Amino acid sequence: MGTILDKILATKRSEIAEAQRQVPREMLVDQAAAAPPPRSFAHALTNGPGRVRLIAEVKKASPSAGIIREAFDPAEIAVAYASAGAACISVLTDREYFQGDLEFLRQIRSRVETPLLRKDFIVDHYQLLEARAAGADCVLLIAECLSPSELEELHHAALELGMETLIELYDRENLDAVLATGGKIVGINNRDLRTFVTDLEHTIRLRREIPEDRIVVGESGIRTADDVDRLAAAGVQAMLVGESLMRQDNLSGAVRDLIERA
């Protein structure tokens, strides 16, 4: 029996095939070229107040938690994040498992100036074109979903489109391949995507093995000010926080609480 990640990737490949039938690659190339100029994700994560910069996530649901936020207006959520001082915004676009949509990126791009990450399971160059056409400034690449050669190819293809990459790993064995891409932003997922078990110490352990010239992002399981303190003490420069923010009634207040401690 396959893992949750195996099922997600199988679904994703089917979705890509259908999307290509609906919107030919050539059309996407034109749309990407006409999109607003990309903003620097890395610059936003290294300039500004605080020891740990916040990537706040727009996320309605997940396979492990189900529906996280019933009252879900992606653009309004992003405006609340941006107005409270989030450095960047992550937008879930996977439909089947996270109830996201590429349209969320377009809606948010029209409302905020904050750099945007397309967070999805990207396995094909077509998805990079989709991301840029929808206004993404950065894309997530997951080492556990790609071979080293695919990881490097997609990273450089994203750069050619003017975007940056946040290259994420969970397994220590994938770290060398991640670093070999030369990508500036390295994400350490505290959640094992095969089991969805989360451990905040995972980022802290792996941080020691990543060169100082990379921007390290701790992802998943970050809920409290104490969690932020632990990341800062370990030399982690940024944090990606979704579920714990999305469960708050006062989104702006929750963002400010994290930023003030960071």
C-alpha positions in Angstrom: 0.0 0.0 0.0 1.4 3.4 -1.0 2.0 6.3 1.4 -0.1 9.5 1.5 2.6 11.2 -0.5 2.5 8.5 -3.2 -1.3 9.0 -3.5 -0.8 12.8 -3.8 1.8 12.5 -6.5 -0.3 10.1 -8.5 -3.2 12.5 -8.4 -1.0 15.4 -9.3 0.3 13.8 -12.4 -3.3 13.1 -13.5 -4.2 16.8 -12.8 -1.3 18.0 -14.9 -2.3 15.9 -17.8 -5.8 17.3 -17.7 -4.6 20.9 -17.2 -2.4 20.6 -20.3 -5.5 19.5 -22.3 -7.4 22.5 -21.1 -4.6 25.1 -21.4 -1.8 24.4 -23.9 1.7 25.0 -22.8 2.2 27.7 -25.5 -0.8 29.7 -24.0 0.8 29.5 -20.5 4.1 30.8 -21.8 2.3 33.9 -23.1 0.4 34.3 -19.8 3.6 33.9 -17.7 5.4 36.6 -19.9 2.5 39.0 -19.2 2.3 38.4 -15.5 3.4 41.2 -13.0 7.2 41.2 -12.4 8.3 38.9 -9.7 9.3 40.2 -6.3 12.3 38.8 -4.3 11.3 36.2 -1.8 14.9 35.9 -0.5 15.2 39.7 0.0 12.0 39.7 2.1 13.3 36.9 4.3 16.6 38.7 5.0 15.5 42.3 5.4 13.3 43.6 8.1 12.9 43.4 11.9 13.1 40.2 14.0 15.4 37.2 14.2 13.0 34.9 12.4 11.0 36.2 9.5 7.4 34.9 8.9 6.0 33.2 5.8 2.3 33.1 6.7 0.3 30.5 4.9 -3.2 30.6 3.3 -4.4 27.1 3.9 -8.0 25.8 4.1 -7.5 22.1 4.8 -5.0 19.3 4.9 -5.1 15.5 4.7 -4.1 15.2 8.4 -6.3 17.9 9.9 -9.3 18.1 7.5 -11.0 21.5 7.2 -8.9 24.0 9.2 -10.8 27.2 8.5 -14.5 27.2 7.5 -14.7 31.0 6.9 -12.2 31.0 4.1 -11.6 34.1 1.9 -8.0 33.7 0.6 -7.6 37.3 -0.4 -8.9 38.7 2.9 -6.6 36.3 4.8 -3.6 37.5 2.8 -4.5 41.1 3.4 -4.6 40.4 7.1 -1.2 38.7 7.0 0.4 41.5 5.0 -1.0 44.3 7.1 0.3 42.6 10.3 3.8 42.4 8.9 4.3 38.9 7.4 7.5 38.9 5.3 6.0 36.6 2.7 2.8 34.6 2.0 2.5 30.9 1.1 -0.5 29.9 -0.9 -1.7 26.3 -1.0 -2.9 25.5 -4.6 -3.4 21.8 -4.4 -7.1 21.1 -4.9 -7.7 17.4 -4.1 -5.9 17.2 -0.7 -5.7 20.8 0.6 -8.8 22.4 -1.1 -6.5 25.0 -2.6 -6.6 26.6 -6.1 -4.4 28.5 -8.5 -7.1 31.1 -8.6 -6.2 31.9 -4.9 -2.8 33.1 -6.1 -4.4 35.4 -8.7 -6.8 36.9 -6.2 -4.1 37.5 -3.6 -1.6 38.9 -6.1 -4.2 41.6 -7.0 -4.5 42.6 -3.3 -1.1 42.5 -1.7 2.5 43.6 -2.5 4.0 40.8 -0.3 6.1 38.1 -2.2 4.0 35.0 -2.8 5.0 31.3 -2.8 3.1 28.7 -4.8 2.9 25.8 -2.4 2.1 22.6 -4.2 3.6 19.3 -5.3 5.5 20.5 -8.3 6.8 17.7 -10.5 6.6 19.3 -14.0 7.8 22.5 -15.8 4.2 23.1 -16.7 3.4 23.9 -13.1 6.1 26.5 -13.0 4.5 28.2 -16.0 1.1 28.0 -14.1 2.7 29.6 -11.0 4.3 32.5 -12.9 1.1 33.1 -14.9 -0.8 33.3 -11.7 1.6 35.8 -10.1 3.8 33.6 -8.0 7.3 35.0 -7.0 8.6 31.7 -5.7 7.7 28.0 -5.9 8.1 25.1 -3.5 10.2 22.2 -4.7 10.1 19.1 -2.4 13.1 16.9 -2.5 11.1 13.8 -1.5 9.0 14.2 -4.6 11.9 14.6 -7.1 15.1 12.9 -8.2 18.3 15.0 -7.8 18.3 15.7 -11.5 14.7 16.7 -11.5 15.2 19.0 -8.5 18.1 20.8 -10.2 16.2 21.0 -13.5 13.1 22.5 -12.0 15.1 24.9 -9.8 16.9 26.4 -12.8 13.7 26.5 -14.9 12.1 28.5 -12.1 15.0 30.9 -12.1 14.7 31.3 -15.9 11.1 32.4 -15.4 12.2 35.0 -12.9 11.1 33.2 -9.8 13.0 31.9 -6.8 12.6 28.5 -5.2 12.1 27.3 -1.6 13.6 23.8 -1.7 12.2 21.6 1.0 13.4 18.4 2.5 12.5 16.1 5.3 15.0 13.2 4.9 18.6 14.0 5.8 19.7 11.8 2.8 18.3 14.4 0.5 20.3 17.3 1.9 23.3 17.0 -0.5 21.0 17.1 -3.5 19.2 20.2 -2.2 22.4 22.0 -1.5 23.9 21.0 -4.9 21.2 23.0 -6.7 22.7 26.2 -5.3 19.2 27.3 -4.2 19.3 30.2 -1.7 16.3 29.1 0.4 16.2 25.7 2.1 13.1 24.6 3.9 13.2 21.9 6.6 9.8 20.2 7.0 9.1 19.0 10.5 6.3 16.9 9.1 7.1 13.6 7.5 4.9 13.7 4.4 4.6 9.9 4.4 3.1 9.7 7.8 2.3 13.3 8.7 4.0 13.0 12.1 5.5 16.3 13.2 8.6 17.0 15.3 9.9 20.6 15.7 13.4 19.4 16.7 13.9 18.1 13.2 14.6 21.6 11.9 17.0 22.3 14.8 19.0 19.1 14.2 19.3 19.6 10.4 20.1 23.3 10.7 23.6 22.5 11.9 24.4 20.8 8.6 23.4 23.7 6.3 25.9 26.4 5.2 25.5 29.8 6.7 25.0 31.4 3.2 21.6 29.7 2.8 18.3 31.0 4.2 16.9 28.2 6.4 13.1 28.0 6.8 11.5 25.9 9.6 8.2 24.5 8.4 5.3 22.8 10.2 4.5 22.4 13.9 5.3 26.0 14.9 2.6 27.2 17.2 3.9 29.2 20.1 6.4 32.0 21.0 8.6 29.4 22.7 8.8 27.5 19.4 10.0 30.7 17.7 12.6 31.2 20.4 13.9 27.6 19.8 14.2 28.3 16.1 16.0 31.6 16.6 18.5 30.1 19.0 19.3 27.4 16.4 20.1 30.0 13.7 16.9 29.5 11.7 16.2 32.7 9.7 12.5 32.1 8.7 9.5 30.1 9.6 6.5 28.9 7.6 3.4 28.9 9.7 -0.1 27.8 8.4 -2.4 25.7 10.5 -1.9 27.4 13.9 -2.5 30.9 12.3 -5.5 29.7 10.3 -7.3 28.5 13.4 -7.2 32.0 15.0 -10.1 34.3 14.9 -7.9 37.4 14.9 -5.4 36.6 12.1 -3.6 40.0 12.3 -3.2 39.7 16.0 -1.8 36.1 15.7 0.7 37.3 13.1 1.8 40.2 15.3 2.2 37.9 18.3 4.6 35.6 16.4 6.5 38.5 14.8 7.0 40.3 18.1 8.5 37.2 19.7 10.7 36.6 16.6 
